[in-house]
Amino acid sequence: MTQSATNKRIPVNLITGFLGSGKTTLIRHLLHQCPPDEHWAVLVNEFGKIGIDGALLAQPGISIKQVPGGCICCVSSPMFRTGLNNLIRQAKPDRILIEPSGLAHPAAIQTMLQDASYRQTLQLGATLALIDPTSLRDGRIYHHPLLKDQLNAADFIIASKTDQATEDDWIVLQHYLATMQPPRQISTAIQHGRLDIVWLDKPGNLPFPRPAPSSPHRPTIAPAPQKAGYGMHHQRSADGIALGWRWPPARQFDLSTMLAWLDTQFALGCLRAKGILHTNEGWIAINHTARERHQTTSEWQQDSRLELIYPPDHSIDIEQLETTLAQI
């Protein structure tokens, strides 16, 4: 990459955290604080291939670039560099926020952003890792090695969704952080993603190179063959399974039936559900985990999108899912 047009390195921040920790909500709040004389850009990676977060983050004056499917931290892939380079050249941003997938190992991204090809263009700022204290109630998250990898790579650990946390949740979280190597602690606590942008410019606490991942990165398994555009998209890796759908904007869903069906998927082991759907009650953004359900109205009306993420060993009857969705 060449040096930016303003002859000034572009600050870049990673916003990391496990599935459902509140990254997208936090980034939306940060974008609303963008100074009026600056232009910010966001590089979004999602585990699946549908691209939900880019649609959720879309707003005037903000450049969004999506790296679809797989893992943004597979730096051997050209997708990350190509997406980042295009964002720099086309958007000419004053700041870049990077949102890796909730199933990503961020240390590899940090190393890449520090290499010689970006030394004159980018200034790696603080990496923020979100953790929802209530998420540790789920043993699948508590014992997942990716969670510690994300926290180890962070300069600052931010407790999110704290309005939902109980005293027991805080005790479990403090114990979890105290037993990490090295021990970590919460830098600040937030509700509803409301973090002041001053955190983006705080100096990093950790030296480079960052702590190595607790488990070696496992490469993404090639997705199953699929048709582009509308229809189902299937993404599978050693860290999880993503099933995604896109429908034309005229396709309308019954909201109450859809929400009831999603509840059955969580009862069967689904980790995450996120989407924007044209329903009988208008355009609705859906943001669900096994612990919480959120629905809000959405300004996105280009198409309907839905993505479900399951554990890597989950047994899925795709034909049955397709049949059921066609009837909602």
Disulfide bonds with the S-S distance in Angstrom:
Cys71-Cys73 2.42
